Amino acid sequence: MYQVHDQSGKLAVVTGANSGTGKETARRLAGAGAHVVLAVRTPDKGEQARADILAEHPRAEVEVRRVDLAELASVQEFADGLLSDGRPLDLLVNNAGVMMPPHRIETADGFELQMGSNYLGPFALTVRLLPLLLDATAPRVATMSSAVANSGRINFDDLQFERGYGPIAAYAQSKLADLLLTKELARISAARGWPLLSTGAHPGYTRTNLQTSGPSLGGEPSALMRTVTKLTPSQGVVQGSEPLLHAATGPDVVAGGYYGPRWSLVGPSRAARPPRKALDKAVAERLWAESERLTGVALPART
């Protein structure tokens, strides 16, 4: 099992921390001494996750705050709450997401649900929290992608899949966008001389409610999805969270690094090879600019 290094005195925010890889990541960060904010859409579920963590680590510092990444107003409210607290943020873990709803669903802001929840919401959250991250000594942003990003394509002509929605294609685009965010944030940090370390991860095929809750939105999971879930080699959340924990806390990770299971779908975490499309600087820059336009959230003034 990956051993999380001492996190005493650090503040960490983990999105989607009420279940799956988010809850496991939060549990292990709290166990290593971090003050962990469980950033969740449903506070009651967050409080149950907090109780579970405290049952194992009674002296842990864990709190619950609400954020709905599919709603930019909620992202702003959450970020403003942390900014008003003024405490430097050592670690932001962009983990939350939704997977392959069978029908196109829009967020409160009119984005396709996967692009909004998996990418544009985390993008806005990351940029809004940059002032707190840059107040920390050695801040990190770790963003969860997916091996499905290998088949993704950023379709600037139809980012929101208003024409010809496909669950897998939309999911793959959102997860490729997460990798492009990871890489571009690393480049921006280097160019501006920031101490911020931006890293990415993918969990392989990890058994969580993501495979059922997403495909069940707006209808029943397809026969194909049920078959894929049943036949694909998979692993539990303890193992599946390790690439994200590695990216978030590992002493050996590098700026823009990408980490995943040794055998692609299952196994110990290691440096993973990102898809070639995630290395396209022009696409990353264009996506960043488009994301600023869509979310209304821009980088702070150059320092």
Secondary structure, 3 states (H helix, E strand, C coil): CCCCCCCCCCEEEEECCCCHHHHHHHHHHHHCCCEEEEEECCHHHHHHHHHHHHHHCCCCEEEEEECCCCCHHHHHHHHHHHHHHCCCCCEEEECCCCCCCCCCCECCCCCEHHHHHHHHHHHHHHHHCHHHHHHCCCCEEEEECCHHHHHCCCCCCCCCCCCCCCHHHHHHHHHHHHHHHHHHHHHHHHHHCCCCEEEEECCCCECCCHHHHCCCCCCCCCHHHHHHHHHCCCECHHHHCHHHHHHHHCCCCCCCCEEEECCCCCCCEEECCCCHHHHCHHHHHHHHHHHHHHHCCCCCCCC
